[in-house]
Amino acid sequence: MTKLAIAVAILALTIAPTAPQQGECNIKGNVSTRGEKIYHMPGQRHYDDTRI
C-alpha cells in the first residue's frame, strides 16, 4: 500500500459514521429562542447535551 492509501484508510475509519443506538438519532437538533435551527452531530460540543 502506498502512504496515500494508508492515510485515506485511516481517515475513512476516523470519520466513518457510527450506527445510532436504539432510540437515538445520529443528528440531533433544536430551535433557538430566535427561531434558528441548530443541528449537532456525534462528537460535536453540545451533542450529548441535546435531547430529542
mmCIF file as gemmi writes it, N, C-alpha and C atoms, coordinates in Angstrom:
data_model
loop_
_atom_site.group_PDB
_atom_site.id
_atom_site.type_symbol
_atom_site.label_atom_id
_atom_site.label_alt_id
_atom_site.label_comp_id
_atom_site.label_asym_id
_atom_site.label_entity_id
_atom_site.label_seq_id
_atom_site.pdbx_PDB_ins_code
_atom_site.Cartn_x
_atom_site.Cartn_y
_atom_site.Cartn_z
_atom_site.occupancy
_atom_site.B_iso_or_equiv
_atom_site.pdbx_formal_charge
_atom_site.auth_seq_id
_atom_site.auth_asym_id
_atom_site.pdbx_PDB_model_num
ATOM 1 N N . MET Axp A 1 ? 0.834 -1.192 0 1 0 ? 1 A 1
ATOM 2 C CA . MET Axp A 1 ? 0 0 0 1 0 ? 1 A 1
ATOM 3 C C . MET Axp A 1 ? 0.87 1.244 0 1 0 ? 1 A 1
ATOM 4 N N . THR Axp A 2 ? 0.388 2.227 -0.693 1 0 ? 2 A 1
ATOM 5 C CA . THR Axp A 2 ? 1.122 3.484 -0.681 1 0 ? 2 A 1
ATOM 6 C C . THR Axp A 2 ? 0.767 4.278 0.571 1 0 ? 2 A 1
ATOM 7 N N . LYS Axp A 3 ? 1.572 5.244 0.856 1 0 ? 3 A 1
ATOM 8 C CA . LYS Axp A 3 ? 1.301 6.09 2.027 1 0 ? 3 A 1
ATOM 9 C C . LYS Axp A 3 ? -0.043 6.797 1.886 1 0 ? 3 A 1
ATOM 10 N N . LEU Axp A 4 ? -0.387 7.202 0.664 1 0 ? 4 A 1
ATOM 11 C CA . LEU Axp A 4 ? -1.666 7.872 0.445 1 0 ? 4 A 1
ATOM 12 C C . LEU Axp A 4 ? -2.829 6.931 0.726 1 0 ? 4 A 1
ATOM 13 N N . ALA Axp A 5 ? -2.738 5.694 0.275 1 0 ? 5 A 1
ATOM 14 C CA . ALA Axp A 5 ? -3.813 4.725 0.507 1 0 ? 5 A 1
ATOM 15 C C . ALA Axp A 5 ? -3.978 4.451 2.001 1 0 ? 5 A 1
ATOM 16 N N . ILE Axp A 6 ? -2.88 4.371 2.714 1 0 ? 6 A 1
ATOM 17 C CA . ILE Axp A 6 ? -2.938 4.149 4.16 1 0 ? 6 A 1
ATOM 18 C C . ILE Axp A 6 ? -3.589 5.351 4.842 1 0 ? 6 A 1
ATOM 19 N N . ALA Axp A 7 ? -3.202 6.556 4.432 1 0 ? 7 A 1
ATOM 20 C CA . ALA Axp A 7 ? -3.778 7.762 5.022 1 0 ? 7 A 1
ATOM 21 C C . ALA Axp A 7 ? -5.278 7.841 4.75 1 0 ? 7 A 1
ATOM 22 N N . VAL Axp A 8 ? -5.696 7.484 3.538 1 0 ? 8 A 1
ATOM 23 C CA . VAL Axp A 8 ? -7.12 7.506 3.196 1 0 ? 8 A 1
ATOM 24 C C . VAL Axp A 8 ? -7.878 6.483 4.027 1 0 ? 8 A 1
ATOM 25 N N . ALA Axp A 9 ? -7.312 5.297 4.209 1 0 ? 9 A 1
ATOM 26 C CA . ALA Axp A 9 ? -7.964 4.259 5.009 1 0 ? 9 A 1
ATOM 27 C C . ALA Axp A 9 ? -8.12 4.706 6.462 1 0 ? 9 A 1
ATOM 28 N N . ILE Axp A 10 ? -7.093 5.303 7.02 1 0 ? 10 A 1
ATOM 29 C CA . ILE Axp A 10 ? -7.162 5.792 8.402 1 0 ? 10 A 1
ATOM 30 C C . ILE Axp A 10 ? -8.201 6.901 8.52 1 0 ? 10 A 1
ATOM 31 N N . LEU Axp A 11 ? -8.211 7.819 7.569 1 0 ? 11 A 1
ATOM 32 C CA . LEU Axp A 11 ? -9.184 8.909 7.588 1 0 ? 11 A 1
ATOM 33 C C . LEU Axp A 11 ? -10.605 8.371 7.475 1 0 ? 11 A 1
ATOM 34 N N . ALA Axp A 12 ? -10.816 7.397 6.609 1 0 ? 12 A 1
ATOM 35 C CA . ALA Axp A 12 ? -12.154 6.816 6.442 1 0 ? 12 A 1
ATOM 36 C C . ALA Axp A 12 ? -12.632 6.172 7.735 1 0 ? 12 A 1
ATOM 37 N N . LEU Axp A 13 ? -11.756 5.489 8.432 1 0 ? 13 A 1
ATOM 38 C CA . LEU Axp A 13 ? -12.137 4.868 9.7 1 0 ? 13 A 1
ATOM 39 C C . LEU Axp A 13 ? -12.394 5.913 10.779 1 0 ? 13 A 1
ATOM 40 N N . THR Axp A 14 ? -11.661 7.007 10.712 1 0 ? 14 A 1
ATOM 41 C CA . THR Axp A 14 ? -11.794 8.06 11.712 1 0 ? 14 A 1
ATOM 42 C C . THR Axp A 14 ? -13.114 8.809 11.579 1 0 ? 14 A 1
ATOM 43 N N . ILE Axp A 15 ? -13.549 9.078 10.351 1 0 ? 15 A 1
ATOM 44 C CA . ILE Axp A 15 ? -14.76 9.876 10.154 1 0 ? 15 A 1
ATOM 45 C C . ILE Axp A 15 ? -15.978 9.044 9.798 1 0 ? 15 A 1
ATOM 46 N N . ALA Axp A 16 ? -15.833 7.723 9.783 1 0 ? 16 A 1
ATOM 47 C CA . ALA Axp A 16 ? -16.973 6.866 9.449 1 0 ? 16 A 1
ATOM 48 C C . ALA Axp A 16 ? -18.076 7.051 10.482 1 0 ? 16 A 1
ATOM 49 N N . PRO Axp A 17 ? -19.317 7.243 10.016 1 0 ? 17 A 1
ATOM 50 C CA . PRO Axp A 17 ? -20.412 7.414 10.972 1 0 ? 17 A 1
ATOM 51 C C . PRO Axp A 17 ? -20.659 6.141 11.762 1 0 ? 17 A 1
ATOM 52 N N . THR Axp A 18 ? -21.042 6.316 12.987 1 0 ? 18 A 1
ATOM 53 C CA . THR Axp A 18 ? -21.384 5.162 13.806 1 0 ? 18 A 1
ATOM 54 C C . THR Axp A 18 ? -22.881 4.949 13.74 1 0 ? 18 A 1
ATOM 55 N N . ALA Axp A 19 ? -23.295 3.728 13.844 1 0 ? 19 A 1
ATOM 56 C CA . ALA Axp A 19 ? -24.725 3.421 13.82 1 0 ? 19 A 1
ATOM 57 C C . ALA Axp A 19 ? -25.372 3.956 15.086 1 0 ? 19 A 1
ATOM 58 N N . PRO Axp A 20 ? -26.549 4.543 14.958 1 0 ? 20 A 1
ATOM 59 C CA . PRO Axp A 20 ? -27.21 5.055 16.157 1 0 ? 20 A 1
ATOM 60 C C . PRO Axp A 20 ? -27.624 3.923 17.079 1 0 ? 20 A 1
ATOM 61 N N . GLN Axp A 21 ? -27.539 4.177 18.364 1 0 ? 21 A 1
ATOM 62 C CA . GLN Axp A 21 ? -28.015 3.201 19.327 1 0 ? 21 A 1
ATOM 63 C C . GLN Axp A 21 ? -29.53 3.218 19.283 1 0 ? 21 A 1
ATOM 64 N N . GLN Axp A 22 ? -30.125 2.148 19.72 1 0 ? 22 A 1
ATOM 65 C CA . GLN Axp A 22 ? -31.575 2.059 19.666 1 0 ? 22 A 1
ATOM 66 C C . GLN Axp A 22 ? -32.204 3.239 20.401 1 0 ? 22 A 1
ATOM 67 N N . GLY Axp A 23 ? -33.126 3.922 19.73 1 0 ? 23 A 1
ATOM 68 C CA . GLY Axp A 23 ? -33.808 5.052 20.336 1 0 ? 23 A 1
ATOM 69 C C . GLY Axp A 23 ? -33.077 6.372 20.203 1 0 ? 23 A 1
ATOM 70 N N . GLU Axp A 24 ? -31.913 6.38 19.573 1 0 ? 24 A 1
ATOM 71 C CA . GLU Axp A 24 ? -31.159 7.614 19.416 1 0 ? 24 A 1
ATOM 72 C C . GLU Axp A 24 ? -30.986 7.946 17.941 1 0 ? 24 A 1
ATOM 73 N N . CYS Axp A 25 ? -30.815 9.22 17.644 1 0 ? 25 A 1
ATOM 74 C CA . CYS Axp A 25 ? -30.568 9.682 16.282 1 0 ? 25 A 1
ATOM 75 C C . CYS Axp A 25 ? -29.09 10.02 16.135 1 0 ? 25 A 1
ATOM 76 N N . ASN Axp A 26 ? -28.589 9.944 14.909 1 0 ? 26 A 1
ATOM 77 C CA . ASN Axp A 26 ? -27.218 10.383 14.669 1 0 ? 26 A 1
ATOM 78 C C . ASN Axp A 26 ? -27.109 11.893 14.737 1 0 ? 26 A 1
ATOM 79 N N . ILE Axp A 27 ? -28.087 12.586 14.164 1 0 ? 27 A 1
ATOM 80 C CA . ILE Axp A 27 ? -28.078 14.041 14.17 1 0 ? 27 A 1
ATOM 81 C C . ILE Axp A 27 ? -29.219 14.519 15.059 1 0 ? 27 A 1
ATOM 82 N N . LYS Axp A 28 ? -28.866 15.372 16 1 0 ? 28 A 1
ATOM 83 C CA . LYS Axp A 28 ? -29.869 15.932 16.902 1 0 ? 28 A 1
ATOM 84 C C . LYS Axp A 28 ? -29.996 17.418 16.596 1 0 ? 28 A 1
ATOM 85 N N . GLY Axp A 29 ? -31.137 17.978 16.893 1 0 ? 29 A 1
ATOM 86 C CA . GLY Axp A 29 ? -31.319 19.39 16.612 1 0 ? 29 A 1
ATOM 87 C C . GLY Axp A 29 ? -32.255 20.04 17.603 1 0 ? 29 A 1
ATOM 88 N N . ASN Axp A 30 ? -32.182 21.353 17.636 1 0 ? 30 A 1
ATOM 89 C CA . ASN Axp A 30 ? -33.111 22.12 18.445 1 0 ? 30 A 1
ATOM 90 C C . ASN Axp A 30 ? -33.306 23.476 17.786 1 0 ? 30 A 1
ATOM 91 N N . VAL Axp A 31 ? -34.208 24.261 18.319 1 0 ? 31 A 1
ATOM 92 C CA . VAL Axp A 31 ? -34.508 25.579 17.775 1 0 ? 31 A 1
ATOM 93 C C . VAL Axp A 31 ? -34.22 26.604 18.863 1 0 ? 31 A 1
ATOM 94 N N . SER Axp A 32 ? -33.446 27.616 18.505 1 0 ? 32 A 1
ATOM 95 C CA . SER Axp A 32 ? -33.102 28.657 19.477 1 0 ? 32 A 1
ATOM 96 C C . SER Axp A 32 ? -34.312 29.545 19.74 1 0 ? 32 A 1
ATOM 97 N N . THR Axp A 33 ? -34.189 30.406 20.728 1 0 ? 33 A 1
ATOM 98 C CA . THR Axp A 33 ? -35.282 31.327 21.052 1 0 ? 33 A 1
ATOM 99 C C . THR Axp A 33 ? -35.549 32.308 19.911 1 0 ? 33 A 1
ATOM 100 N N . ARG Axp A 34 ? -34.57 32.501 19.026 1 0 ? 34 A 1
ATOM 101 C CA . ARG Axp A 34 ? -34.741 33.374 17.855 1 0 ? 34 A 1
ATOM 102 C C . ARG Axp A 34 ? -35.285 32.618 16.645 1 0 ? 34 A 1
ATOM 103 N N . GLY Axp A 35 ? -35.54 31.306 16.818 1 0 ? 35 A 1
ATOM 104 C CA . GLY Axp A 35 ? -36.07 30.502 15.719 1 0 ? 35 A 1
ATOM 105 C C . GLY Axp A 35 ? -35.004 29.87 14.841 1 0 ? 35 A 1
ATOM 106 N N . GLU Axp A 36 ? -33.739 30.025 15.224 1 0 ? 36 A 1
ATOM 107 C CA . GLU Axp A 36 ? -32.639 29.448 14.458 1 0 ? 36 A 1
ATOM 108 C C . GLU Axp A 36 ? -32.59 27.944 14.705 1 0 ? 36 A 1
ATOM 109 N N . LYS Axp A 37 ? -32.533 27.163 13.619 1 0 ? 37 A 1
ATOM 110 C CA . LYS Axp A 37 ? -32.436 25.707 13.741 1 0 ? 37 A 1
ATOM 111 C C . LYS Axp A 37 ? -30.964 25.335 13.896 1 0 ? 37 A 1
ATOM 112 N N . ILE Axp A 38 ? -30.655 24.6 14.955 1 0 ? 38 A 1
ATOM 113 C CA . ILE Axp A 38 ? -29.283 24.226 15.279 1 0 ? 38 A 1
ATOM 114 C C . ILE Axp A 38 ? -29.189 22.706 15.284 1 0 ? 38 A 1
ATOM 115 N N . TYR Axp A 39 ? -28.226 22.175 14.548 1 0 ? 39 A 1
ATOM 116 C CA . TYR Axp A 39 ? -28.05 20.729 14.451 1 0 ? 39 A 1
ATOM 117 C C . TYR Axp A 39 ? -26.712 20.334 15.063 1 0 ? 39 A 1
ATOM 118 N N . HIS Axp A 40 ? -26.705 19.189 15.727 1 0 ? 40 A 1
ATOM 119 C CA . HIS Axp A 40 ? -25.498 18.689 16.382 1 0 ? 40 A 1
ATOM 120 C C . HIS Axp A 40 ? -25.238 17.268 15.9 1 0 ? 40 A 1
ATOM 121 N N . MET Axp A 41 ? -23.994 16.996 15.537 1 0 ? 41 A 1
ATOM 122 C CA . MET Axp A 41 ? -23.601 15.663 15.091 1 0 ? 41 A 1
ATOM 123 C C . MET Axp A 41 ? -22.731 15.011 16.155 1 0 ? 41 A 1
ATOM 124 N N . PRO Axp A 42 ? -22.676 13.67 16.154 1 0 ? 42 A 1
ATOM 125 C CA . PRO Axp A 42 ? -21.85 12.977 17.146 1 0 ? 42 A 1
ATOM 126 C C . PRO Axp A 42 ? -20.43 13.543 17.165 1 0 ? 42 A 1
ATOM 127 N N . GLY Axp A 43 ? -19.929 13.76 18.362 1 0 ? 43 A 1
ATOM 128 C CA . GLY Axp A 43 ? -18.582 14.287 18.525 1 0 ? 43 A 1
ATOM 129 C C . GLY Axp A 43 ? -18.53 15.8 18.667 1 0 ? 43 A 1
ATOM 130 N N . GLN Axp A 44 ? -19.617 16.486 18.327 1 0 ? 44 A 1
ATOM 131 C CA . GLN Axp A 44 ? -19.62 17.935 18.479 1 0 ? 44 A 1
ATOM 132 C C . GLN Axp A 44 ? -19.862 18.32 19.935 1 0 ? 44 A 1
ATOM 133 N N . ARG Axp A 45 ? -19.532 19.547 20.247 1 0 ? 45 A 1
ATOM 134 C CA . ARG Axp A 45 ? -19.518 20.05 21.619 1 0 ? 45 A 1
ATOM 135 C C . ARG Axp A 45 ? -20.82 19.811 22.393 1 0 ? 45 A 1
ATOM 136 N N . HIS Axp A 46 ? -21.972 20.114 21.829 1 0 ? 46 A 1
ATOM 137 C CA . HIS Axp A 46 ? -23.231 20.042 22.574 1 0 ? 46 A 1
ATOM 138 C C . HIS Axp A 46 ? -24.076 18.823 22.216 1 0 ? 46 A 1
ATOM 139 N N . TYR Axp A 47 ? -23.496 17.873 21.487 1 0 ? 47 A 1
ATOM 140 C CA . TYR Axp A 47 ? -24.269 16.71 21.036 1 0 ? 47 A 1
ATOM 141 C C . TYR Axp A 47 ? -24.869 15.936 22.211 1 0 ? 47 A 1
ATOM 142 N N . ASP Axp A 48 ? -24.064 15.621 23.204 1 0 ? 48 A 1
ATOM 143 C CA . ASP Axp A 48 ? -24.549 14.815 24.33 1 0 ? 48 A 1
ATOM 144 C C . ASP Axp A 48 ? -25.562 15.571 25.197 1 0 ? 48 A 1
ATOM 145 N N . ASP Axp A 49 ? -25.509 16.902 25.178 1 0 ? 49 A 1
ATOM 146 C CA . ASP Axp A 49 ? -26.447 17.701 25.97 1 0 ? 49 A 1
ATOM 147 C C . ASP Axp A 49 ? -27.809 17.851 25.293 1 0 ? 49 A 1
ATOM 148 N N . THR Axp A 50 ? -27.858 17.639 23.969 1 0 ? 50 A 1
ATOM 149 C CA . THR Axp A 50 ? -29.09 17.847 23.211 1 0 ? 50 A 1
ATOM 150 C C . THR Axp A 50 ? -30.013 16.656 23.366 1 0 ? 50 A 1
ATOM 151 N N . ARG Axp A 51 ? -31.258 16.934 23.726 1 0 ? 51 A 1
ATOM 152 C CA . ARG Axp A 51 ? -32.272 15.887 23.895 1 0 ? 51 A 1
ATOM 153 C C . ARG Axp A 51 ? -33.292 16.015 22.783 1 0 ? 51 A 1
ATOM 154 N N . ILE Axp A 52 ? -33.762 14.872 22.308 1 0 ? 52 A 1
ATOM 155 C CA . ILE Axp A 52 ? -34.782 14.898 21.256 1 0 ? 52 A 1
ATOM 156 C C . ILE Axp A 52 ? -36.101 14.401 21.788 1 0 ? 52 A 1
